[in-house]
Amino acid sequence: MKTKNLFSVILIFVCVFFLGINFLSNDLDGERLVYATSQKEDERAQLEEELERLEREIAEAERGITATEAEKDSLRNQINRIQGEINQLTAQINRNRVAIQNLGLKIEDTQGSIVKTNQKIEQSREELSEMLRAINEEGRKSSIEVLIKEDNLSALFSSFNSLERLSSQAQSILDEVKNLRNSLQGYKGELESDKEETEKIARMQEAQKAQEEAARRDRESLYGMTEEEYQRQVEEKKRLEEEAERIRERIFELIGLPADVEAPSFEEAYEIAKWVERSTGIRPAFLLSIIQQESALGRNVGQCYLADTSSGASVNINTGQRYSNGIHPTRDIPPFLSITSELGRDPLKTRVSCPLSYGYGGAMGPAQFIPSTWQMVRSEVRGILGHEPNPWSIRDSFMASGVLLRRNGGTPSSRQNEWNAAMRYFSGGTTNSQFFWYADQVIDRANQFERDIEIMTGN
């Protein structure tokens, strides 16, 4: 009876454990890619060396820009300053290219580890199945049957010992499978994190390329000028900057708005930002800079519809191209469906961002919130507004950004606090030097907006 009870307990434990493994295995099968390659150490070392070299180039270019700005504002110095910016952007673009290659190797390694771990789990499952059948056979023998079949009592105890050994071995395999499952979960989290980081670098690289192209156009236009023409241009620029009406009427660039929502003027956007400041303490110029940075970071903003609520596939509204990585199926689809349901919107006819070559799309509205991040601030924003917040509403999205920036340490207002908050807003942390460019540009634009606000308001 003791032996049968032991067998029953083991059998129930193994069955319950297998259910957990099956759920995990099924989840991973959907994300397993068709290739998995081993990383070459020499290639990784070369990439690391190139990253270090590019970091030195970026630092050198930045020192050159600072030195030129301290000199007299002449045509030659202006050309040198722009050339310094181009050199810096080129180095940053190259660094990000290498970083993406480096992450690509790491992703391949992680995928290979996932495949190998899955194979080990499958092998352990087969071994456990064989052992379970052996335990089942031993457990079915009663003590009387053993005594009848065997010649003495020692054979009976030998059968009991055999069952105990099988049970111990089964427990050992179960422990091993449990460890493998934990490793598998770790690999899966690491893979997702690397994919997200690669997506962020790719987004930033796209913006850097656009900025580099603009700087090259400025440089080419200056090459054909005389010093006299340049100084006239400088004076004209100063005169225009002093005209507050131009600033008031300037359209505040936002992407991702619904077709029936008109972009605000700079003055209107500033009034909304002041309204947000009263509830969050976030400086208006800083908030406006974050919002515009997010809209400027992607040509894919608001260009896709969700096509499949199960897989998260999306389709480009203009071209019809289908993306299998449209919206993250487990992280973002459930909150996206909840958000659109609460707002009475058709989830299949609501504009979201298309994915880049890495990671997922699905960002919503002018502030480019992914659904899972919107869920983090949704209840707090609802409490401030007194109604269900809408990520496609200018006012609601501004307020949500203010709430998130406050959570990220953007108050009290200081350059360091705002820089840290911008880094967390984009990357989740403050130490990854590859994303410093994002925070630096946000702060630079915020300073420019602050000057515009002073001119506009006369303060």
N, C-alpha and C positions, 0 to 999 in steps of 0.2 A: 504493500500500500504506500509505503514511504517513497519507493522508487517511482511508482506511477504518479504520485503527487509532484515529485521533482520534475518528471518529464512534462507534466501538464503546465507547470509554471514556466519552464524553459520555452515550451511551444508557444504559449501566449505572448511571452516577452519578445521572441523572435518575430512573430507575426506583426506585432505592433511596430517593432523597429523597422521591418521591411516596408510598412506603409509609409513611414517617414522618408525612407530612402527613395521609394518610388516617386513620391511627390517631388523631391529634390531633383532626381534624375530626369524626370519629365520636364521640369523647368529648365534644366541646363541643356537638354537636347534641342530645345527651341533656339538657344543662343549659340550653340556650337558652330563654329565656322568651318569652311571646307579645307582650310589649310592651317598647319601649325608647324613652324620652323624653329630650330634652335638658334639662339643668339650667338654670334661670333664675337669673342672677346676682343679681338684686334679691331673689328669694325666699331664696337662700342668705344674703345679707347680713342680711335681716330675722331669720332664724333665729339667726345669730351674735350679733346685738344682743340678742335675747331671752335667749340663753344667758348672756351677760355680766350682764344684769339679774338673772337668777335666781341666778347665782353670788353676786351682792352681797346678795340677799335671804337666802340660806342663811347667809352669813357673819354678817349682822346678827342672824338668829335664834339662831345659836350663841352670839354674845356675850351675848344676852339670857338664855339658859339658864344660862350660867356665872355671870352676875351674880346671878340669882335664887337659885341654889344656895348662894351665899355668904351669903345673908341667913338670918334666923331661919326655922325650919321651921313657918310658920303656914299656915292654910288658904288665905289669899289668895295667899301666895307659891307654895304648891303648885299652885293653879289657874293662876297666871301661868307657872309652870315648864312645866306640861303644855301650856298654850296656846303657849308658845315651841316646844315639841317639835312640836306640830301645825303651826305656821307653817313650821318647818324642813322637816318631812316633805312638806308641801304644795309648798314651793318645789322640793324635790328631785324630787318626782313630776313637776312641771311641766317642770323642766329635762330630765329623762329623756324626757318626751314630745317635747320639742323636739329632743333628740338623736336620737331614733328617726326623726322626720321628716327631719332633716338627713341621716342615714344612708340613709334611703329615697331621697332625691334622688340621693345619691352612687351607690347601687346601680343606680338607673335609668340614670345616666350611663354607668356601667361596662358595663351590659348593652348599651347603645347602641354603645359602643366595640367590644364583642365582635362584635356583628352587622356593623358596618362593616368591621372587620378581616377577618372571615370572607368578606365580599363581595370585598374586595381580593385575598385569597388565591385565591378562586375565579376572579377575573378573570385573575390572573397564571397560574393553572394553564391556562386556556384559551389565553392567549398563548403559553405554553411548549409546549403541545400543537401549535399551528400551526407554531411554529419547529422543533419536533422533526420534524414531517413534511417541512419544507423541508430540514433537515439530512439527513434520510434520502434525499430525492430527489437532493441534491447528492452525497451519499456513494456512491450507487449508480453514478455515472458514472465510468468508468475514464478514464485519460489518453488512451488510444487513441481511445475514443469521442468525446472532446472534440476531438481533433485532426481526426478525420474530419468532424465536424459543423461545426467552425469553420474560418476561412480562414487564421489565423496563430497563432503562439505566444502573442501577447499575449492572445488569447481564453482560452487554457488557463490563463495566470496569473490572468486575471480571474476564472475559475471557482474557482480555489484561494482567491483573496482573498475571494470571496463566501462560501465555506464558513467561512473564518476569522472573518469579520464575524458570521455567523450564530452561530458557536460562542461568540464574545465576548458577543453579546447574550443568548444563552441563559444564560451564566454570570452576567450582570448580573441577569437575572430571578430566577435561583436564589438569588442573594445577597439580593435584595429579599424573596423569599418567606421566606427564613430569618429575616430581621429581623422580618417580620410574625408569624411563628410565635413568636418570642421575646416580642414584644409581647402576643400572644394569651395566652401562658402567664402573663405578668405580670398581665394583666387578670383572668384566671381566679383567680389567687391573691389579688388584691385583693378580688374579689367574695366569695370564700369568707371572707376575714378580716372584711369588713364585715358579712356575714350573721351570723357568730359573735358579733361585738361587739353587734349589734342584739339577738340572742337573750339575751345576758348582761344587757343593760340592761333588757330586758323582764322577765326573771326577777327582777331586783332591784326593779324597779318594782312587781311583784306583791307582794313581801314588804313594801315600804314602804307600800303601800296597806293591807295587813293591820295593820301597826303603827300607822298613822294612825287607822284605825277603832277600834283598842283604846284609843288615847290619847283619842279623842273620848268613848268610853264612860266612861273614868275621869273626864274633866272633867265630864261630865253628872252623874255620881254625886256629885261633890264640890260641885256647885252647890247641892244640896239640903241640905247639912250646915251645922250651926252650928260655930263654932270649938271648942266643948267636945266635940261629937261627933267632930270631926276628931282632936283630941288623944287622945281615948280610942282611936280607930282606930290612931293612931301607936303608942301604948303596946302595944296588942294585937299589932300587927305585930312590934314588937321582941321581945315575949315569944315569939311563934311562931318567929321567926328563931333564937332561942336553943335551940329544941328540936331537938337533933341527930337524934332518931329520925324526925322528919318528913322530914328531908333524906335519911336512910338509906333510907326506904321510898318516897321519891318516884320515880316512874317516869321514867327518862331517855328523853325523847321521840325516837324514831327512826321514820323512814318508809322504805319500800322493803324491809322484811324479808319473807321468805317467810311464808306463812300458818302454818307449823308452828314458827316461831321466835318466842319470847316476848321482848318488849322488856325490857332489864335495869333494875334499880333504879339510882338515882344512885350508891349505894355500889358496886354491881357494875360499873357503867361506869367508876367511878374506879379500881377494882382492875385492870381491863383496861388503862386508860390508864397506870397505874403500870408494868404489865408492858411496855407499848410503850416507855415512857421508858427502861427499862433497855437496850433495843436501839438506840434512836434519839436519846435525849437530849431529846426534845420534852416540854415541860412538860405534865403531865396536864390542867390546867385549860384550857390553850390547845388541846390536841387535842380535848377534849370540846366546846369552843366551836365549833371548825371543823366537827366532825361534826354538831352540832345545827343549825348555820347551814345546812349543805347540805340537811339533811332539811326545814328550815323554808322553804327557798326555792321549793318547788314543790308545788302540789296535784296535779301530774301524776306525782309520783314513784311508780314501780312500778305504774302503772295501764295499761300497754300490753303486748301481745305482738307480737313480730315476725311479720309475715304473709307476707313475700316475701323470700327470702334473696338474690335478685338485685337488686331495686330498693331494698330497705331499707324498704319500706312496712310500717307497723305498724297495729294495730287496738286501740281502747280496750276493755279487758276488760269494763267495766260498760255502756257505751253502744253498742258495736259500730261506733263511728265509725272510719273508715279515714283514715290519714295517709300521704300520699305521701312526706313528709319524716321518716319514723319513725326510721330509723338511717342515718347517712351511708354510702352504698353502697360507696365505695372506701376511705375512711379507717377505718371502724369495723366493717363487716360481716365482713371476713376475721378480725380478731382476736376478734370476738364469737363466731364459729363455732368458732374454735380454743379459746377459753376454755370454752365450753359442752361441747365435745367432750372436753376433758381432764377435766372434772368429771362427765361422763356425764349431762349435762342435755339435755333436748329444747330446742333453740334457739327453737322455735315455741311453747313453753309455759313460758318463763322470763320473769319480770316485769322490765320496764325502764321508764324514764320515757317519757311521751308528749311529743311536741314542743309548744312554744308556737307562737305565730303566726309566729315567725321561727326560722331555723336548724333543728337536728335534735334529736330525743330520743335515747333509747338508753342513758341513764345507769343504772348498775347498783348495787343494794344501798344500805345506809344511808349510805355515804360518797359516793354519787353519782359513781362513776368512769365516764367514757365508756370504751369498750373500748380505744381507742388509747392513752389515758393509763394504763390498767391495765397494758397491755403494757410501758410504759416502766419500771414498778417491779416487774413480775411476777417476774423472775428473782431480784432482790435480796430480795424478800419470801419467795420459795421457799427461798432460802439461809438465811434467819433461822428460818423455821418448820420446815423439813425436810420439807415436803409441798407439793403443788400448792395455791396459795392460792385461796380462794373469795371473790369480791367480795360474795356474799350472806351470808357468815358475819360475825358481829359482830366476833369477835377478829381474823380475817384482814383485814377492811376497816379496822379501827382501826390495825393494823400497817402496812397499805399507806399510809394517810393520814400516819402518822408518818414513814415513809420519804420520801414526797413532800415533806412539810413540811421535813424535814432537808435534802433536795436544794435546796429553795427558800430556805435560809438561816435556818431557824427556830431554830437553835442557834448560839452559846450563847444562853440565854434572856435576852431584853431586850425592852422594849416595841417598839423600832424594828425589831429583827430579826423579831419575831413579826408586826408590822404588815406588813413587806415580804413575809414568807412568805405571809401571808393574801392579799395582793394578787396575788402570783404564782399562788397556788393557784386563784384565781377567774378572773383576767384574763390571766395570763402575764407581766405587767409591774408596775411600781410607780408609773408617772407619770400614768396616766389618772385625772383628778380625778373622773370620773363614777363610778368604782368605789371611791372613798375610803370611801363609806358602808359598803360591805361589810366592809372591814378594820376600820373604827372600831367597828362593831357586834360583830365577833368579839372585839376586845380588851376592850370593855366587858363582854361576857358572860363572857369568861375571868376578868376581875377578880371578877365576882360569884361564879363557880364557885370561885375561890380562897378567897373568904370562906366559902362553904358548906363547903368541904373543911376549913377551919380549925375551924369549929364542929363538924363531924361527927367529926373526929379528935381534937379537944381540944387541938390545937397552936396 
